Amino acid sequence: MVPVIMLADCQSFYASVEKAARPEYRDKPLIVAGDPARRSGIVLAACPIAKQFGITTAETLGEALGKCSDAIVIRPHMQTYIDVSLMITEIFESFTDLVEPFSIDEQFLDVTGSISYFGSPEEIARRIQIKVMMYTGVWIRVGISSTKVLAKMATDIWAKKSETGIYTLSMSDVESLLWPQLINKMFGVGSRMTAHFNRIGITTIGDIARLPLAELKRKMRIVMGRNSDIQAELYWQTANGIDSSMVTPSTYDHQQAIGHQMTLPCDYSRKEDIDVILLELSEEVCRRCRAKGYMGQVISVGAQGADFDLPTGFHRQVTAVDPTNITNEVFEIVRKLFYTHWDELPVRKLGVVMSKLISDNQYQLTLFGNREKARKLERATDQIKCRYGGTAILRASSLLGAAQALERSAKIGGHYK
């Protein structure tokens, strides 16, 4: 039996959730953006009415208001969006137990075994649309095909522009419908990769699909070097609709790394200010490791400058002598690693990641220091934060002007809860 895979996408998800909660804004342009009070930040979502004025995601709020001064601007409520996303997942699971989240507003469904119960794939898609709209007020667009990658492109290229919000792209239609599309419409191809492809004479998806794989690898080496063979094979398979990955509900159950990054409110160039952020990042990563029962042995630190058009920065990692989730141990490693590679140019983004994770049920005792005492102390502070909130107990350094812990405690993923 040919698999039936869907990619369900929530239209203007954040904006749709806000409009559902505020019916008085139903017929008005609405934007969800970073900080309306300061008239700053970027556009996280714009409703279809706002998009008619040319407002796009990721442009600055100032640019958006320049296009539509009457737009309603709402601060994001991330916890609400997470709750609605989980509710939508439950609705999908009433049609199939094979549901795989792809992002907060996109999920894959394998409905192969559901057709005998709920009707054709298109009928299932319509039922999903009705049920999600009824329960959440969010409009769902659905792409249908036999593989995940084709379902994704069916959604992005056609379903999002269809009045019904549903589009089926069968494998037999790939050559006639998908191949004539411009290369930037292919899943996984951004603006930079589009420029690379254009340099070697590839402008459409079909240009890749028709090439022998060996020839595509040769061409890609010209612009991307010898290490591009794996990427070439992935692009070639995508252009031909080939995707062996299954819809797997447990895709994210087995974590391989835990990290946290922070975009700073201004350029940081003083060591004492950077130290505060590195400590806060180390503490957050270790807290999350402990909460999930992990220790990490490979510790990474990354930095990025303020100019995103001319990117500067680095990302380096080191293997610790023993796996750990103790904040002070991780901070010392992070600090040493950072200052070894920092060029002293101002930084705007910092990140810490722990990988090579193992269970924290067993750990190495040391002759010097008292790791068990440190572990007990951190477990106690974790319990206090879990019960009374993340700011119930703070390091003194998090009260300094450079610190971000207090402000970020009111946010999820850098945005307000």
N, C-alpha and C positions, 0 to 999 in steps of 0.2 A: 504493500500500500504506500502511495506517495504521501510523505508527511505534509501536514497543513500547519504552517507556522504563521503567527501574527505578531506584528509589532504595534502595540497600542500606545499612542502618544497623546498627552493632554495638551489641548490648545492653550497657549499663553497661560501656563499652569498657575503661577503665583497670582497673576492679574485675575484669572477666572475665579480663584478661591476668594479673593477680596471682593469681587463683584457679587458673588453668591452670598457673601455675608452682608453686603450693602446694596440692596435692590435699588436704592435711589440713584445709584451711579450706572444703572444698566445701560442707558443710552448715551453715556458720556465717555470721552477718552480718559483712560485710567493708566497710570504708570506705577509700577512698584520700583522704588529706587532707594539707594543707600541711606541718605539722611535728609529728608525733606525740610527739617527745621533749619539746617545750615545751607540748604539749596546746593548740596554737594553730593558726590558719589556718582555711581553709574546706574544705568537702567538695567534692572534685573529681569523685568518682564513688561510688556506693553500689550494692552488688549487690542483686538482687531481694529477698533475704531481709532485708537491712537496710532496704529501702524499705517492707517490711511493718510496720516499727516507726514509720513516718512520717518517716524520714530522707530529706531531699531535697538535691539538688545545690545548692551555693552557700550553704547555711546554715553557721554556724560549727561548728567541731568540738565546742565545748562544748555547743551546742544538740543536736547529734547524739548525743553520749554521754549527755545527759540523757534522751533517748528510749530508748537501748539501751546501758546501761553495759558490757555484755559484748561489744560490737562489736570486731572485730579492726581496728585502725587501721594502715595501711601508708603509708609515705612514697612519693610518686610517683616513678616511674622513666621519665622522659620519653623517653630514647633508646630504651628497650625498646619503648615504645608506638609510636614512629615506625617502628622496625624491623618490628613486627608489622603496622602499617598498610600498609607497603610490600609485605609478604608477601601481604596480603589483596588488594592491587591486582594483583599478579601472578596470583593465582588468578582474579580477575575477567577479566583479560586472556586467560586460557585459554578463555574463553567468547566474548569479543568484543574487538575492538581499539578500540572506542569506549567508553572509561572516563574519566570526569572526576571527580577528587576534589572534594568539596564541603567537607569538613572532615576532621580526622584519623580520624573514625569514620563518615563518610558519603560515599558515592560514587554518582554517576549512571552507569548503563550503558544503552547503546542496543543491544538484542538483536534488532532487526528482521531483520538478516541472518543471525542464528544459529539461528532457529527450525527451518529445514530440516535443521540438523545435530544439534541437541540436544533437539528436541521443543517442546512448547507453552511459553509464558512461565512458567506455573506449574511445569512440569517443570524448566525451567532454574533457576528460583529454588530449588527443592528441591535440585537438584544443587549449586548454589552453597553452600547452607546446610551440606550434608553435607561438602563439601570444605573449607570454611573451619573448621568444627568439628573435622574430623579433623587439620588441620594446625596450628591455633592454639588450639583450645579456646574460641573465641568464637562465640556464637550470633548469627546474622544475621537481621534482620527486613527484608522486602522489600515495597515498595509498587510496584504495576505500573499504568501508564496509557499514554496517548498523548502526554503532554507532561510536561516536567520538574516543573512546579509541581503538577500533579495527582498525579504519582508521589510527590512529597514529602509531600503531604497524605494520600495513601493510607497511607503509612508511619506518619506521626505520629498520625493519628486512629484507624486500624483495625489495621494490621499489628502495631503494638506491643502491642495488646491481644488479638490472635488467638493461639490455641494453636499454630497452624501457623506463625505469624510471617510469613504471606504474605497479601496482599490486593490484589485487582484493582479499580480504580475506572475504569470506562469513561466516556467522554464522555456516553453516553446515560443514565448514572445520576447525573450531576452535580446535576440539578434535584431528584431525589427523595432522594438521600443526602447530598450536600454542602451544599445550600442550607439545610436545617434546622439545621445545626450553629451553635453560638454563634460570634460574630464572633472571639473570641480563639483559636479553633481554626484560623483562616485563616493560611496562611503569610505571614510578614512583619508580623503584627499582634501587638504586645506589649501590656503592661498600660497604658502611657500612651496608645497609639493606641486601645485598647479604650475607655478613658474618653472620649476625643474622640468616637468613634462613638456611644457611648451618649448623650452630650449632644445629639446631633442625631437621636436616635430610631432608630439602627441597632443592632440587637442580634444579628442572625444574618447569615450569609454571604449568604443569599438576599435580605436587605434591600438589600445592595449590588448584587447581580447583577440584580435586577429594575428598579432605577432606571435611567432614561436617563442616559448619561454626563454630559450637560450639567447635569442636576439634581444628580448626585453632586458635581460640581465646585462648584456653587453652595453646597451644604450644607457641604462641607469648607472653603470659604473663610470660613464663619462662625466656625469654631473655629481655623483654621490660617492664615488670611490669603490674600492673592492669589497667593502663590507655591506653592500646594498643588495646582495643576492636574495636574502630572506625576504626583504621588503618587496623586491621584484616579484617573487613567487606569490606573496600575499595579494599584491595588486592584480596580478594576472588571474588568480583564482576569483577574486572579487568581481572583476570585469566579466568573467564567464559564469557568474552565479554559483560558483562552487564553494560550499561551506559545510564541513562535516561536523561542526559543533552542534551539540544537542541543547535543547532548552532544559536547563538544569537548575532546579530550585535552590540547591545547596551550593551554588557557585561561590558565594562569598562566606561560607561557613568556616573555611579553613584559611585563616589569615596568615600571610607570609611576612608582613611587615606592619609596624604601627608607627605613624609619624604625625607631626603637627607643624604647620607653617603659619607664619604671621606676616601680613602686609602692614608695615608700620605707618603711622600717621604723617611722618616726615622723614627726611634723611637722617640716619644715625651714623655718626662718625667718631664719637668718643668711646673709648674702650669701656669706661664705667657704665655707659648707657647700654652698650651692646651686651655687656655681662648680665645686666638685669634681664634682658630678653632671652638670652641663651639659657639662663637659669629657669625662667618661667616655661620655656619650651621643654627643657629637660624634665621639669617637674610634671608637666601635663602628659608627656609621652610615657613617663614611668608610671604615673597614676593609671593611665589607660592599660598599660601592660599588666599591672597588678590586678586591675579589675577583671581582666580576661584570663588571668592565671598564667601569664607568660614572663619569661626573661629573654633578653636579647643579647647576642654576642657581637654582631656587627652594628656599629654605631656610625651614622652619617650626619653630616652637617652641610647645609647649603646656604648660599647668599646670592642676592640679586640686587643690582643697582637700580636707581630710579628711572633711568632712561630705557624704556622698553623697546624703542626703535634701534638703539645701539646697545644691546644687552651686555652687561658686565657681571662678573660674579664667578662662582665656582660651586662644585659639589664634590665632596671628598668623604671617604669612609675609612674606618680602621676596625680591626678585630680586637676586641677586649680580651684580656688574659682569661677571665672567667665570665660566663653569662651573668647578667645583672638586671635588676629593675629598681635599683636604689638611686635616688635622685642625685645625691652628692657624687657618687661614683661616675654616673653618666655625665653630669655637668663638667667634671674635671676633664674627662676625655673630650667632650664637645668643645670646651674652651681651648684646650691645647690644639685640637685639630683645626679650629677656626683660625686662630692667630698664626698658625703655621702657614696657612694659605691665603690669608687676607692681604690684599694689596693696599689697604688703608684708604681706599676710595669709599665714599658714602654708600651705605646700603639702605634699601627700602623694604626688602623681604628677607626673612630668615626662616630656616626650617631645620628640624631635627627628626631623624628616622632611626628606628631600631628594627633590625631584621635578623635572620637566622634565629627565629624564635623557638624556644623550647619550654616545656612545662616548668613552673616554679616550685613544683612539689619537692624536688631535690636540688640542692645547690652546694657549691664548694665552700667549706669553712676555711678561714684564713688564720694564719698565726698572728698576724698583726691587725689591729683594729677589731671592731666588734660588729660584724655584719648582722648577726641575729638581733642585736639591740636596735640597729638601724631599721631592720625589717619590721620589728614590732612597733617602732615609733611611726613609721610610714603607714602601716596598717591602721593604727589608731587615728592618724590624721585623715586617712581615707574614709573611715567610718564617720567621723565628724562631718566631713564635707558631704558625704552621701545623705546624712540625716538632716543637716541644717543648711546645705547649700555650699557652692564652691568657694564663697568668700567668707565662710564662717571662721576659717583659720587661714591666715596668710603669712608668708615670710615678710619680714620688715622691708626687704628690698622691693616688694611689690607695692609699697606705699610711696616710692620715689617717683619723681616726675616722669622718668623714662618708662616706667612700668605700664603694662597693658592689661594685667590680670583683672583688675576691678572692672574696667570698661568691657572687656571681652566676656566677663562672666554673664553679662546680659544678652549674649549672642550665641548663635549656633552657626558654625562654619563661617564666622566673621560677619554674620548678619543677625539682626535683632530677632529674638525668639517670638 
